[in-house]
Amino acid sequence: MARKVDRLGRVVLPSELRKLFDIQEGDFLEIEVDEGRIILTKVEERCVFCDTALDLVTYQGRKVCGGCIVRLAEA
């Protein structure tokens, strides 16, 4: 896939990629450079279980909210 960069330096991500990686309006993408490549990585800022953005902690590299932690401990 190829996309043109506009005069402000913006590139539109194709809808197929946004769907594949569940990238939605307002999501953050981390931008890295590695050996001449630009790497975009979606920043997960929501609970992986209930999708809330409140009271998040990181567990094994994933965001989990306090409510889900309590429910998981009870299970």
C-alpha positions in Angstrom: 0.0 0.0 0.0 1.2 3.5 -0.7 -0.3 6.8 0.5 0.7 10.4 -0.4 1.9 12.7 2.3 0.0 16.0 2.3 1.5 19.5 2.6 1.2 19.3 6.4 3.0 15.9 6.6 -0.1 13.9 7.2 -0.8 10.4 5.9 -4.2 8.7 6.0 -4.1 5.1 7.2 -6.2 2.9 4.9 -9.4 1.7 6.4 -8.3 -2.0 6.1 -5.4 -1.3 8.5 -7.5 0.7 10.9 -10.0 -2.2 11.1 -7.2 -4.8 11.4 -5.5 -3.0 14.3 -8.7 -1.6 15.8 -7.4 2.0 15.3 -10.2 4.5 16.0 -10.4 8.3 16.0 -8.7 9.6 19.1 -6.4 6.6 19.5 -2.7 7.3 19.9 0.1 5.9 17.8 3.7 5.6 19.0 6.1 6.6 16.3 9.6 5.0 16.2 12.5 4.9 13.8 14.5 1.7 13.4 17.2 1.2 10.7 15.6 3.7 8.4 12.0 2.5 8.9 9.1 4.4 10.5 7.2 2.1 12.9 3.7 3.0 14.1 2.4 1.1 17.2 -1.1 1.6 18.7 -0.9 2.8 22.2 -3.3 0.8 24.3 -4.9 3.2 26.8 -8.0 1.3 27.5 -8.8 -1.8 29.6 -8.3 -4.9 27.5 -11.4 -6.4 29.1 -14.1 -3.7 29.4 -12.6 -0.8 27.2 -12.7 1.8 30.0 -10.0 4.4 30.2 -10.3 5.0 33.9 -8.2 3.6 36.8 -5.7 1.8 34.5 -2.7 -0.2 35.6 -0.2 -2.1 33.4 -0.1 -5.9 33.8 2.2 -7.9 31.5 2.3 -5.0 29.1 -1.4 -4.6 28.8 -3.8 -2.0 30.4 -6.3 -3.3 32.9 -8.8 -1.2 35.0 -9.2 -1.6 38.8 -12.7 -3.0 38.4 -11.6 -5.8 36.1 -8.7 -6.6 38.5 -11.2 -7.0 41.3 -13.5 -9.2 39.1 -10.5 -11.4 38.0 -9.3 -11.8 41.6 -12.8 -13.0 42.6 -13.0 -15.6 39.7 
